[in-house]
Each structure stands twice: as C-alpha cells, then as structure tokens.
Amino acid sequence: MQTAIVIGAVLYALSGTGDTVQTQVDDGIVRIEREIDRQVNGIDSTFRQELRRELDRRLPAVTP
C-alpha cells in the first residue's frame, strides 16, 4: 500500500513538473515567434523603402 502511495505522489509531482516545463516551452515559442515577426516586418519595411527609392530614381518625374 505504501508503495502505491509513493508511486502516486511521484507521478503527481512529475505531472506538475511536466506542466511547468510545457508552459516554459510555450512561452519561449511565443517569444521566438514575436521576434521573427518583428524581424520579418523590419525586412519588409526596409525592402519597400529601398524599392521606392530605386523606382523614384529610375522613373521620370511626373509634370502636371
């Protein structure tokens, strides 16, 4: 009987540890996704600015 109680307590403790680890992993994934989004948005913004400058340089000025 004592063995069953000890095994039950160990399983319960490991279950809590597993939940904690899963939460930490999930939080880490969210942080990484946010950083990737920021970097992609920065690249996109920079690309658009460079493209606009290049087009302005190549295209003739519009006169009304």
N, CA and C atoms as a LAMMPS dump frame, in Angstrom:
ITEM: TIMESTEP
0
ITEM: NUMBER OF ATOMS
192
ITEM: BOX BOUNDS ff ff ff
-5.0000000000000000e+02 5.0000000000000000e+02
-5.0000000000000000e+02 5.0000000000000000e+02
-5.0000000000000000e+02 5.0000000000000000e+02
ITEM: ATOMS id mol type element x y z
1 1 1 N 0.818 -1.188 0
2 1 2 C 0 0 0
3 1 3 C 0.866 1.257 0
4 2 1 N 1.905 1.242 0.815
5 2 2 C 2.787 2.408 0.855
6 2 3 C 3.432 2.65 -0.497
7 3 1 N 3.784 1.586 -1.181
8 3 2 C 4.404 1.713 -2.493
9 3 3 C 3.461 2.411 -3.459
10 4 1 N 2.201 2.069 -3.423
11 4 2 C 1.212 2.683 -4.309
12 4 3 C 1.074 4.168 -4.009
13 5 1 N 1.104 4.532 -2.744
14 5 2 C 1.003 5.943 -2.347
15 5 3 C 2.23 6.708 -2.822
16 6 1 N 3.398 6.106 -2.63
17 6 2 C 4.638 6.76 -3.061
18 6 3 C 4.648 6.921 -4.574
19 7 1 N 4.287 5.893 -5.29
20 7 2 C 4.248 5.979 -6.76
21 7 3 C 3.243 7.037 -7.194
22 8 1 N 2.073 7.069 -6.555
23 8 2 C 1.071 8.078 -6.865
24 8 3 C 1.595 9.484 -6.614
25 9 1 N 2.285 9.687 -5.512
26 9 2 C 2.837 11.004 -5.181
27 9 3 C 3.917 11.405 -6.178
28 10 1 N 4.741 10.461 -6.572
29 10 2 C 5.796 10.753 -7.55
30 10 3 C 5.175 11.117 -8.895
31 11 1 N 4.183 10.36 -9.317
32 11 2 C 3.513 10.667 -10.58
33 11 3 C 2.845 12.04 -10.538
34 12 1 N 2.24 12.363 -9.422
35 12 2 C 1.601 13.672 -9.267
36 12 3 C 2.649 14.794 -9.356
37 13 1 N 3.779 14.6 -8.702
38 13 2 C 4.849 15.606 -8.737
39 13 3 C 5.408 15.754 -10.155
40 14 1 N 5.594 14.651 -10.834
41 14 2 C 6.102 14.708 -12.208
42 14 3 C 5.087 15.366 -13.134
43 15 1 N 3.827 15.148 -12.877
44 15 2 C 2.777 15.775 -13.682
45 15 3 C 2.86 17.289 -13.564
46 16 1 N 3.033 17.786 -12.356
47 16 2 C 3.174 19.231 -12.145
48 16 3 C 4.42 19.769 -12.804
49 17 1 N 5.502 19.038 -12.735
50 17 2 C 6.75 19.451 -13.372
51 17 3 C 6.586 19.48 -14.88
52 18 1 N 5.894 18.497 -15.416
53 18 2 C 5.65 18.465 -16.859
54 18 3 C 4.849 19.665 -17.319
55 19 1 N 3.846 20.054 -16.535
56 19 2 C 3.05 21.234 -16.869
57 19 3 C 3.908 22.495 -16.841
58 20 1 N 4.776 22.591 -15.862
59 20 2 C 5.662 23.753 -15.751
60 20 3 C 6.605 23.826 -16.942
61 21 1 N 7.173 22.711 -17.296
62 21 2 C 8.089 22.672 -18.442
63 21 3 C 7.337 23.029 -19.721
64 22 1 N 6.141 22.499 -19.893
65 22 2 C 5.345 22.795 -21.085
66 22 3 C 5.024 24.287 -21.171
67 23 1 N 4.695 24.891 -20.041
68 23 2 C 4.409 26.33 -20.014
69 23 3 C 5.641 27.129 -20.397
70 24 1 N 6.794 26.744 -19.881
71 24 2 C 8.036 27.444 -20.216
72 24 3 C 8.361 27.297 -21.701
73 25 1 N 8.154 26.126 -22.247
74 25 2 C 8.399 25.9 -23.675
75 25 3 C 7.442 26.749 -24.507
76 26 1 N 6.169 26.759 -24.129
77 26 2 C 5.178 27.559 -24.852
78 26 3 C 5.536 29.043 -24.815
79 27 1 N 5.941 29.536 -23.656
80 27 2 C 6.34 30.942 -23.528
81 27 3 C 7.543 31.253 -24.418
82 28 1 N 8.493 30.341 -24.449
83 28 2 C 9.661 30.524 -25.302
84 28 3 C 9.288 30.567 -26.779
85 29 1 N 8.381 29.71 -27.177
86 29 2 C 7.93 29.686 -28.571
87 29 3 C 7.242 30.993 -28.93
88 30 1 N 6.412 31.506 -28.045
89 30 2 C 5.721 32.773 -28.3
90 30 3 C 6.737 33.901 -28.455
91 31 1 N 7.751 33.936 -27.593
92 31 2 C 8.794 34.98 -27.696
93 31 3 C 9.537 34.882 -29.027
94 32 1 N 9.867 33.682 -29.432
95 32 2 C 10.585 33.485 -30.695
96 32 3 C 9.705 33.91 -31.872
97 33 1 N 8.417 33.542 -31.842
98 33 2 C 7.51 33.942 -32.922
99 33 3 C 7.411 35.465 -33.019
100 34 1 N 7.319 36.131 -31.879
101 34 2 C 7.246 37.602 -31.885
102 34 3 C 8.511 38.211 -32.469
103 35 1 N 9.663 37.669 -32.089
104 35 2 C 10.934 38.192 -32.607
105 35 3 C 11.031 37.981 -34.117
106 36 1 N 10.624 36.821 -34.587
107 36 2 C 10.638 36.549 -36.031
108 36 3 C 9.701 37.511 -36.751
109 37 1 N 8.507 37.727 -36.194
110 37 2 C 7.573 38.68 -36.803
111 37 3 C 8.184 40.071 -36.887
112 38 1 N 8.838 40.519 -35.809
113 38 2 C 9.48 41.84 -35.815
114 38 3 C 10.56 41.918 -36.884
115 39 1 N 11.354 40.883 -36.988
116 39 2 C 12.435 40.891 -37.97
117 39 3 C 11.892 40.872 -39.394
118 40 1 N 10.881 40.059 -39.649
119 40 2 C 10.286 39.986 -40.987
120 40 3 C 9.653 41.329 -41.34
121 41 1 N 8.943 41.922 -40.4
122 41 2 C 8.325 43.223 -40.656
123 41 3 C 9.392 44.282 -40.93
124 42 1 N 10.502 44.214 -40.228
125 42 2 C 11.596 45.15 -40.468
126 42 3 C 12.2 44.969 -41.851
127 43 1 N 12.383 43.72 -42.251
128 43 2 C 12.925 43.43 -43.587
129 43 3 C 11.959 43.917 -44.646
130 44 1 N 10.67 43.658 -44.457
131 44 2 C 9.651 44.076 -45.411
132 44 3 C 9.631 45.598 -45.541
133 45 1 N 9.684 46.286 -44.42
134 45 2 C 9.667 47.747 -44.431
135 45 3 C 10.909 48.3 -45.129
136 46 1 N 12.063 47.746 -44.816
137 46 2 C 13.309 48.191 -45.433
138 46 3 C 13.272 47.929 -46.932
139 47 1 N 12.8 46.77 -47.341
140 47 2 C 12.713 46.425 -48.757
141 47 3 C 11.809 47.408 -49.493
142 48 1 N 10.658 47.706 -48.903
143 48 2 C 9.732 48.65 -49.536
144 48 3 C 10.367 50.029 -49.7
145 49 1 N 11.073 50.484 -48.67
146 49 2 C 11.729 51.792 -48.753
147 49 3 C 12.782 51.806 -49.859
148 50 1 N 13.586 50.762 -49.919
149 50 2 C 14.625 50.689 -50.941
150 50 3 C 14.014 50.591 -52.338
151 51 1 N 12.955 49.812 -52.476
152 51 2 C 12.282 49.679 -53.762
153 51 3 C 11.703 51.02 -54.208
154 52 1 N 11.078 51.732 -53.301
155 52 2 C 10.503 53.04 -53.63
156 52 3 C 11.597 54.02 -54.071
157 53 1 N 12.714 54.035 -53.347
158 53 2 C 13.83 54.917 -53.722
159 53 3 C 14.364 54.577 -55.111
160 54 1 N 14.507 53.289 -55.368
161 54 2 C 15.025 52.858 -56.67
162 54 3 C 14.06 53.217 -57.794
163 55 1 N 12.775 53.014 -57.57
164 55 2 C 11.787 53.378 -58.59
165 55 3 C 11.769 54.891 -58.811
166 56 1 N 11.842 55.649 -57.745
167 56 2 C 11.885 57.107 -57.876
168 56 3 C 13.112 57.541 -58.673
169 57 1 N 14.204 56.854 -58.466
170 57 2 C 15.44 57.186 -59.166
171 57 3 C 15.327 56.854 -60.653
172 58 1 N 14.69 55.744 -60.981
173 58 2 C 14.642 55.28 -62.374
174 58 3 C 13.514 55.914 -63.21
175 59 1 N 12.405 56.189 -62.57
176 59 2 C 11.253 56.703 -63.328
177 59 3 C 11.373 58.217 -63.51
178 60 1 N 10.934 58.694 -64.663
179 60 2 C 10.981 60.145 -64.885
180 60 3 C 9.985 60.865 -63.969
181 61 1 N 10.303 62.105 -63.647
182 61 2 C 9.425 62.905 -62.802
183 61 3 C 8.135 63.2 -63.538
184 62 1 N 7.036 63.197 -62.832
185 62 2 C 5.735 63.484 -63.43
186 62 3 C 5.513 64.986 -63.385
187 63 1 N 5.167 65.566 -64.553
188 63 2 C 4.869 67 -64.594
189 63 3 C 3.401 67.19 -64.919
190 64 1 N 2.7 68.025 -64.139
191 64 2 C 1.265 68.21 -64.372
192 64 3 C 0.971 69.09 -65.57
